[in-house]
Amino acid sequence: MWKRDEAVRPASGGQPVPAAQPPAPAPVGITGSRPETHHQMEKDIVNIGKSVVIKGELNGSEDLTIEGHVEGTIQLRDHVLTIGPNGKIKAQVFAKSVIVLGEVTGNVTATEKVDIRDNGSVDGDIISPRVAIAEGAHFRGSVDMQRKGAAAAPQPPKQAAPQAATSQQPSQQKQEQPQRVGA
């Protein structure tokens, strides 16, 4: 038991203890880095459990998994939203990527991808450059798969059209001149 207590003390002491005891730095570094990595992973993914009900606006800057009920608006613009198998969403959804295993009622807008998996259900419109719908999934609505650069594409043809019109005017003038000369 003395060894366990000693092992706990360097881990809780953090970085100052390895400087005092040369044999301990390797185990403390390994032990210290694992909880930090695990702790960071916990910070990056947030879970909303089955019994949780949220009504209103849900904003965040982390990946989110919802197993409960949400009504309102969900905004995770730069992150992944996962609706778990028990999740029931009645909301407008805005995220980088949306993975649906449960039920979504409302429009879904994703900047990268919407993925409706087996037994997943979406009743609403989807706007995303990439959409995947599994064989056992349910979807009712429309899909708009505009690319990220789609807004810039219509502008060049509009600029090309006036140039074409100006190039036609000199040719029309040239045609008129020979007709005058010949007349």
Stockholm file with secondary structure:
# STOCKHOLM 1.0

chainA/1-183         MWKRDEAVRPASGGQPVPAAQPPAPAPVGITGSRPETHHQMEKDIVNIGKSVVIKGELNGSEDLTIEGHVEGTIQLRDHVLTIGPNGKIKAQVFAKSVIVLGEVTGNVTATEKVDIRDNGSVDGDIISPRVAIAEGAHFRGSVDMQRKGAAAAPQPPKQAAPQAATSQQPSQQKQEQPQRVGA
#=GR chainA/1-183 SS CHHHHHHHHHHHHCSHHHHHCTTSHHHHHHHHHHHHHHHHHHHHEEEECTTCEEEEEEECSSEEEECSEEEEEEEEEEEEEEECTTCEEEEEEEEEEEEESSEEESCEEEEEEEEECTTCEEESCEECSCEEECTTCEEESCEECCCGGGGTTTHHHHHHHHHHHHHHHHHHHHHHHHHHHHC
#=GC SS_cons         CHHHHHHHHHHHHCSHHHHHCTTSHHHHHHHHHHHHHHHHHHHHEEEECTTCEEEEEEECSSEEEECSEEEEEEEEEEEEEEECTTCEEEEEEEEEEEEESSEEESCEEEEEEEEECTTCEEESCEECSCEEECTTCEEESCEECCCGGGGTTTHHHHHHHHHHHHHHHHHHHHHHHHHHHHC
//
